[in-house]
Amino acid sequence: MADDAPEVLLRPRRRLGLRSRVVLAFVVGALLVSGILAGVAYTVTRNNLVDTRERTGIRIAASNAAAVRAQLNVEDVDPAEILLTLSTPLQSVPTLRLGSDSWLTADPLRFADTDVNVLLLGQVESGQPSQMRYRFSNAPFLVVGVPLPDRDALYFEAIPLRDIDDTLQSLGIALTGGAVVSTIAAAMLGWWAARRVLSPLEEIGEAAEAIAAGELDTRLEAETDRDLGRLTGSFNLMARTLQQRIERDGRFASEVSHELRSPLMTLAASMEVLNNQRDEMPDRAQTALDLLTTDLVRFQGLVEDLLEISRFDVGAVNLQLSRFEVAEFVRQAVGVAGHEVPVTYPKRVEGLFIEADKRRLARVIANLLDNAEKYADGATGVEINRDGDTVTITVLDEGPGVPLEEREAIFDRFSRGVEGGRRGTGTGVGLGLSLVAEHVNLHGGTVMALPRDDGAIGTRFVVTLPGVAR
């Protein structure tokens, strides 16, 4: 059935870039213009040369035919001698046919009776002066025929056209070369024009990348050009509005988080008092107290994460760099986080020092271990390695893995991937990995979620940090 036919997906057609299209437009335009001009110039020149040669040749041939008619009346005159005395400024070859089959030619090596075209011969025999262009012996000729009926003779004059052919061939080469040169010049001009015209777009692209990287105060310089001025103004307005919006949201989150800390502290103190009297409570009250305590701890963590995130948003974060041994630090960070996970590393990592913010790096390790605990039943190992001037810290688990389409999205704020609907099961609110990314980016490093490379099921979170101390 037609409904069961497999769906055919067409690949999107690849288009040339804007700069390439501008250059191509210049090239095609130059090629068309130069081609048209070259064709017109060649055609006009060819017609002029050929028409001039034809008019001159016909006039000379008619004059020579009249001279032959007059001299054929003189007794004791050799017709062959008459042909040799004719004026041939165009290096033409006079040829005479007497009667029906007697042919005489001034230069049999260049033109003979067998070279006269049958059609031309028939027209002249009928009493009609004619001319025809054709090639013989690999050379172009204009042959003019004049009947001499009162002398029972036909006069032909073969006018060479090789010099015109050579001139036209040289002209064609020159015009082709000119077209090629003009096309190359147009391509260079198009490249320069495209670069000049698109330079504002490149500046806008660089500014947009800077804003995307967090430099919200990036602005474009005001343009004096009326057309570009509107674009620049609109971009700066957009960037300013975006910056104000993000700063306003960041301040709001920060202020709300600060305001929440005071009642949370009061609630925490109250919960501590209640927990001290827990044994005196009935079972149902103890269960309710446990639930409240768990949610309060979760709420406190959320507020702390929001405060940290808001500091990133308003740019109120600074690295407190210190020099420390990476292997010993990772072992301590894993222990402080409350996870019993083996830490392994090769010998080249022993005694290796790095420069980083210890508090933030410890938070990165703790969040990755907490993430493995929530989604993969705990981490199975932490590996440390070195690659040149960078250090990699890898947290391994044997969970269900992270789908390919979510390996970047899980580092977004409030993203919990496929676990997004499991509220109330201890999966968090989706700020842990986003804080990991913020802390690592602040160090100039990267963090990636990748499948295990040892064939086992699970995920490895790889943190790459520069800053190996010399």
N, C-alpha and C positions, 0 to 999 in steps of 0.2 A: 504494500500500500504506500501511497505517496506520503502519508503522515509518518511512516516508519523510516523514511529515507534519512540517512545521516546528514547532519547539518554541515554545510561547507562554510568554513570561515575564510574569508579573503584577507590576505595580509594588506595592511595599509600601504598605499603607494608612497614610496619615498620621494620626497620633494627636495629640490636644491635649496641650499641656504639663500638667505636674502642677498648676501654679498655676491654669491655665485650668479644669482639671477640678474643682478644689476650688470655684472661684467658680461654675462651672456647677451643681455639686451644690447649693450654697446657693440659687441662683436657681430651679432646678427645684423644690427643696423648698419654698421660700417661695411659688412660684406655685401648687403643688398645695394647700398648706395654705390660702392665702388664697382660692383658687378654691373649695375645698370649704366653707370657712366662709362665703364670700359666697353660694354657692348655697344652703346651709342657711338662712342668715339671710333671704335673699330669699324662699325657699319658705315658711318658717314665717310670716314677716310677711304675705305675700300670702294664705296660707290663713286666718290670723287675721282680717285685714281683710275678706276676702270672706265668710267664714263669719259674722262679726259682722253685716255688712251684710245678708246673706241672712236671718238669724234676725230681725233688727229689721224688715226690709222685709216678711217674711211675717207677722209679728205685726201690723204696722200695716195691711197689706192685708186681713187677716182681720177686724180691727176695723172698718175702713171698709166692707167688704162687709156686715157685720152691720148697720151704720148705714144703708146704702143699702136693704137688705131691709126694715128697719123703716119707713123713710120712704116707701117705695113704696106702703105700705098707706094712707097719708094722702091724702084726696081733695084735689084742686086744688093739688097740689104738682108743680112743674116739675122733671122729673128732672135737667135741666141745672143747676138751682139746687142740687140735692142734691150734685152733684159739686163745686161751688164751695165748699160748706160743710165738706167733709171735711178732716181734719187730715193735712197732708203735711209732716212735719218733715224728711223726707229729700229735699224738692223733687221728689217723685214726681208723675206725671201720671195721675189717675184716668180711666178710660174705661169706658163702659157700653154694652152691646148689648142693646137691647130687641127682643124677637121674634127674627126671623131675619135682619133686614137693617138695623135702625135703630141707628145708632151715635152716641154722644154722648161727647165728650172735653173735659176741662177746659182743654187747651192743644193745639189742633190743629197749631200750628206745631212742637211738639216731638214729638208722638205722635198718630198717626191710626189709623183702623181698618185701613188698608192696611199698617201696620207690624207687626200681630200675626202672628207666625209661624204658618204653616198647621198644623204639628204641634201646637203649643201650643193652638191654637184647637180642633183636633179632640179633644184630651184633655179640655179644659174642657167642650166640648159633650157629651161622653160622661158628664158628671157627676162628673169627678174633678178636684179642685183640683190645680193644677200650677204650676211655675215653670220659667223657662228664661232662660239668659244668652245674649244675642246682640247684634250691633251693627247699628244702622241709622242712617242720616244721619251716618255716621262717628263715632258716639258709642256707647259700651258701655252697655247697660241690663240690668237684671234685671226681667223681666216676670212678675208673679204673676197667675194667673187663678183666680177662684172662681165656681163655678156657682151661680145663684139659680133653681133649677127651679120653685119655687112662685110665682115672679114672672115666669117665662118670660124670664129675663135672665141675662146673663153679665157679671161684673165683672172688670176688668183694672186693674192698677196697674203703671205703668212707672217703675222706680226707677233713676235715673242712677248710673253707676259711674265717671264721668270723674274725680272727685276721687281715687278709689282708684287708677285708672290713672296719674294724675299723681304721686301719692305713690309708687307702685311704680317709676315711671320715674326719679324723683329718687333713690329708694333704690338702684336699679340703677346709676345714674351714680356715686353716692357709693361703693358697694361696689366698682365697677370701679376708680375712682380710688384707693381704699384698697389694692386688690390691686396696682395698678401701683406705688404708693408703697412698699408693703411689699416688692415684688420688687426695686425699686431699692435700698432699704435693705439687703436681703439680699445683693445683689451687692456693695455697699460693705463690708458685714460680712465676706463671703466673701473679698474681696480683702485686707482687713486680716488676717483669720485665716490666709489662705494665706501672706501675707508673714511673719507672725509664726511660723507653724509651719515654713515652709521656710527661714527665715533660718539655722538651723544647717546645712542642706544647702548653702546658698550659701557659708558659711564653710568647709565641708569641700571644696567645689569649688575655692575660691580657694587653700586650703592644698595641694590636690592639684596645681593648676597651678604653684604655687611650687616644689613638690618636683620636678615635671617639668622646670622651668626650671633646676634645679640647686641650689636652696636646700634642701638636705637636712636642715637643722636646724629646719625649719618644724614647729610643733606647734600643736595646738588647746588652748584653755584648758579646764581641768577643768569639767565640768558638774555642777551640784547636782541636776538632774533625773535621776531614776533611769533613765528610758528612754533619754535622750540620753547619759547618763554612760557606758553600756556602749559605745555607738557611738563616742564620743570616745576612750575608752580603747583600743578596738580599732584605731582609726585611728592614734593616737599610737604604739601598739605596732608596727603595721605600718611606720610611717615610721621609727621608731628601728631596727627590724630591717633595713630596707632601707638606711638610712644606714650601719649597721655592716657590712653585707655589701659595699656598694660601697667603703667605706673599706678594708675588709680586702682586697678584691680589688685595689684600687689600690695598697695597700702591698705586696701580694704581687708584683704586676707590677713595681713600682719596685725592690723588693729583688732580684728575679730579674734584672732588667735591670742593676742595679749589679753583682751578682755575676758576670754574664756579661761585663762590660766588661774585667775583669782578664785572664781567659784569652783574650779577643779581642785585647787589646793584645799579649799574648804571641804569639798566632798571627800577628797582623799583622807583628810584628817578625821572626818566623821566616820568614814568606812573603817579606818584603823581602830577607832574607839569601839565600833560595833564588832569588829573581828576579835578584839580583846575579850568581849563578852559572848563570843560565839557559842561556847559550851553551855551557856545558860539558856540558849534559845531552843525552841522546838525544831524538829527536823525540817518542816516546811520553811520556817524562817531562815534556817541555815542554807537551804538550797537557794532561796531568793537572795541571800547575802552573797553567796558564791557567784551567782549570775551577775549581780550588781558590781562585784569586785572585778570580774573578768571584763565587763563592758567598760568600766571606768579606766582600767589599764589600757584597753584598746583606744578609748577616747583620748587619754593622755598622749598616747603614741601618735594619734592622728593630729592633735594640736601641735605637738613638737615638729612633726613632719611639715605641717602647713607653715609654721614659723620659718623653718629652714628653706622651704620653697620660696616663700615671700622674700627672704633675704637675697636669693638668687635673682628674683625678678627685679628688685630695685637696685641691684648691683652693690649690695652692702656686704659682699663676701670678699675675704682676702685670705690668701694662703699663708699659713704660719709654717714655713719650711724649716726642717731640721734634718740632720744627717743621722741615719740609723741603719743597723744591719737588717736587711729585709727578711731573712729566714727567721731570725729570732722574733722579730716584730709580728710576723704572720702567725707564728705559733702562739704568741701571747694573745693576739687579737681573736684567734679561734677559741682559746680557752676562756677569755673574758666574755665572749658571746654565748658561752654556755653550751657549746657543741663539742662532742667527742668525735672529732674527725681527724684522720691521719694527715699529716702535712709532709709531702715528699718533694725532693729537689735533688738535682745532680751535684757533684762535688764542686763544679765551677761556680755554684751559687753560694757556697760556704764562704763566710767572711765578706760577702758582697754588700756594699753600702749604697743606699740611694738617698736622694734629697726629695722629701715630700712632706705633706701635712699629715702628721700621725693621726690626729683626731678624725679627719675626713677619710683617710685610708682605712682606719679601723671601722668606720661606719660603713664603708663600701663592703668590707669582708662580712661584717655582721648582717647587713641587709641581704647579701647573696646567700648566706647560710640560712637566714630566716625564710627566704623565698623557697629554697630547696626543702625546708621543713614543711612549709605550707602546701606545696604543690607536688613534691616528689618523695615524700616520706623521709626527708633528710638527705644531706649531702653524703657522698661516699668517699670523698677525698678532696684535698687541696694540693695543687701542684704549683711549684715555682720554677721558673726557667729564665734564661737570659738570652737575648738576641742582640748582640752589639751593644748599643747604649740604652737599650730598653729592657724592661723587666716584665714578664707576663705572670699573672696570678690567675690560676684556673680553678674554678669550683665545679666539681663533678657530681652528678646524681644519676640515679637509675630510674627516673620517673618516666612518664609517658612521652616526654619530649615536647618540643615547641614546634608547631606547624610552621612551614616555610613562610606563609603569608603573615605570620605574627611575630617573626623574629626581630623586627624593628619596632612594631607597634607596642610590644610589651614594655618598652622603655618610656612610653608616653605616660603622662600623668593620668591617674585614675583608670589605667588600662590593666585589666586582669585576664585578658585572653579568654580562653574557653571556660575559665573559672568565674567569669563575670557574674553569673547568676547565683553563685553559691554564697550569698550573704549569710552571716551568722555561723559559718563553719570555720572561722578562723583564717580565712584567706586574705584578710587585710582589705585595704581600700585602693590599692594600686599606686601608692606613692613610693614604695621601697625601691623599685628598680629605676624609677625616674630620678630619685635622689642619687642612686649609684651613677647614673649617666651624668648628672650635673657635677658631682664630685670629681669623676674621672675626667670630664671635659675641662674642668677648671685646672687640672694638672697638665692639660695638653695631651691626654691619652685617649684611648678608645675602649669600648666594652661591646662585646658581641655575644649573642646566644647561638651556639653551633651544635650540631649533632656530635655524639661521641666519635672519636677517630680510632677507637680500638675495637670497633665492631659491636660494642655493647649497646643496649637500649638506654636512652637517657639523653641528657643535655650537658654541655660544658659551657659555662660562662667564662669568657676569656677577657681579662682586664690587662691592657697593655699600657705601661707607664714609662715615659722617658725619665731621665734624671739620674742615671747611674753615676755615682760619685767616683771621681778619679783618685 
